[in-house]
């Protein structure tokens, strides 16, 4: 099902210049200015921004960046950020295929893949944001100790991602029912809250780059 486009969504997104960033030739420079020699924490496929707004409010000493293609979702994300009055968060409107260019010369400490599209058909596997082609891009900005965290309600995506992650990362932990296991540090996404209420298990993989690994 195609998402209905919202007229004026891009203008509404850009109406919050303190949070909105276009994927243009100045994107890398603006991200460098935002980072100011600090590390960044990035969510690819940030949707309506609920997760990152929560994280930015909980950890004001850290800096967060969301990447999302759909301007109608970004319109909501920047409004949430403004309502929360956070100043450590940016959202990029663009394709994740440009990740390496955007984050050139910048270190990503933690990368989040929360409830990304599972693209269930095998022929669409390369479109999954946990596919090795995307992982190579993410790794270009990651260093030893950098982490990647995936959460999903889709078991097939969980298993697929586990195999892909092992190509580049050391698996730190896996969880096949996050709610049952419990984690006081976990920040729930909107999808996570909804699916948990429906009794669906939430899968999570935490992995990191070790010093001897090369992406």
N, C-alpha and C positions, 0 to 999 in steps of 0.2 A: 504494500500500500504506500503510495507516494504521500509525502508530507505536504500539506497545503501551504503554499507560500503566503506570507503576510505582507501586504503592501506597506511600504515605508519602514520595513524592519531594519534595513541597512542604515537608513538615516537615524533611526532610533538608537541603534548600536553606537553610531559615531557621535551621537549627542553627549556621550560620556567619554570625552577624550582622555580622562585620567585612567580609564580602564580599557579602552578600545584601541586595537592595533591592527592595521591592515597588513596583509602579506605582500608588501611592495619592496622596492629596492632599499628602503630605509629601515626595514624590519630588524635586521641584525644590529644596526647601530643603536636603535631605540632599545632593544633588549640588553645590549651591553651597558647602556646608560642606566637602565632599570636595575640590572644586576650590581653595577658599581663594584666590580671585583668580588662579589659574593656569589655563592652557588644558587641555582634556581631549582625549584621543584615543579614538575610539569605534569599536567594531566592531558593526555591525548584523547580527544573525543569527550570534551568537558560538558557537552549538553547545555542544560539550563543553569549550570554554574553552582548548584546547591552545595556540592561537595567541596569545591575550592573556596567558596565563601565561608563555609564552616571552618575549614583548615586555616584560612587566612586570619580569621577571628581568634581561633584557638592558639595559633602560633604567630603572633605579631612580629617576632624577630626573624621569621623566615620569609622568603619571597616565592610567590607562586605564579605560574603561567598556565592558562588553559588554551587548548587548541580545538577549534570547532569550525566546521564548514558552514553550518546552517545559520544564516543571520537571524532567523526568527527565534532560534534558541539563544543566540548571543544577546539579542535585545533584552530577553528576560534576565540573562546572566549579569549584565552590567547594571541593571536596575537593582538586582539583589545586592550586588557589591556596594552600590551607592547607599542603599538602605542600611546596610551593616556598617557603613562608614569605615571600611578597611582601606588601607593605603599601600598594601603589599601584594597587589594582585593585578595582573593584566590578562586580557583575552585576545588571542589572535584569530582572525577570520581567514582561513585558508586551508589548503590541502597539506596533510602531514607528509606528503612526498618531499616537501621542501624543508623538512626538519633540519637536515644537516647544514643547509645554507643559513637558516635563521639563527641557529645556535652555534655557529662557527666561533671559536675562541671563548665560548662560555661553558661552564661546567654545570651539568645537571646532577644533582645529588640523589633525587628520587623521582622516578617516572611512574605515573599511575595509569593503568588501563582499567577503567571501571565500567563494567556492563557494556562493553563494546559490541557492535553488531557481529553476531556469530557467523553470518554468511554461510548457512548450513550446507549448500550444495558444494560438492567437491571442486567443481570447476571454478568456484569463486574463492577458493582458499587464499589466493594471493591478495585478496581484498581485506582479509582479516588484519586488524592492526597489531596482532601478535605474530604475524607471519615473519619469517626470517628476513625478508626484504626490508620490512619496517624496522626490525631489530637492529640491522646494520646501521640504519640512519640514527636510531636512538643512541647506539653505542658510540657514535662519532663525538658525542658531547659528554660521555660518561667516563669516569675514572675508577681505579681500584677503590672499592668500598661503596660505589654508587649502587643504588637498589632499583629494582623494578617490581611493582606490586600489581597483580591482576586480581580482580574480583568479578565473578560472573555467576549467573544462575544456570548456565548452559554447560552440562557435563561434557558434551562433545568438544566445545571450545576449550574447556579446562584441560582435557586430555591432549588435544592438539597443541595448545600453548605450552604445556609441560614439556613435550618433545622438542618444540622449537626453542624454548628457553635454554634447554640443556646444551644447545649448540654454542651459546655465547656466555652463559651465566652459571654460577653455582647455585643450586637450589638450596635455600635456607630453610623453608618450611612449606608444607602444603596442608590445606584444610578442606575437607569435603562437606563440612557443616559448621560454618563460622559461628552461627548463633548458639549451637549446642556446645561448642568448645568454649566460647566466650573470650572476649579480648577487651579489656577496659580502655585500651588505646585506640580501638577501632572507631572511625567516624563513618557512619552509615550514609550511603547515598539515597536519593529519592527512590530509585528502583529497588535498592536493597531493603529499605523499610517496607515497601509495598510487597515484594516477593516473600520476605520473612513473615509478614502478617498472613500470607496465603499458605504458609507452611512449606514453602520451597526451600531446599538447602542452598546455601550460599558457598560457592567454592572460592578458595583464595590460594594464590601462589606468591611467595616472597622469594626473590632471588637477588643475587648481587654479583658484581664483577670482582674477581680476585686479581691479585697483582700479576699472576702468571698468565691470565687470560688475555687474548687479543681478539677484538671483534673484527 
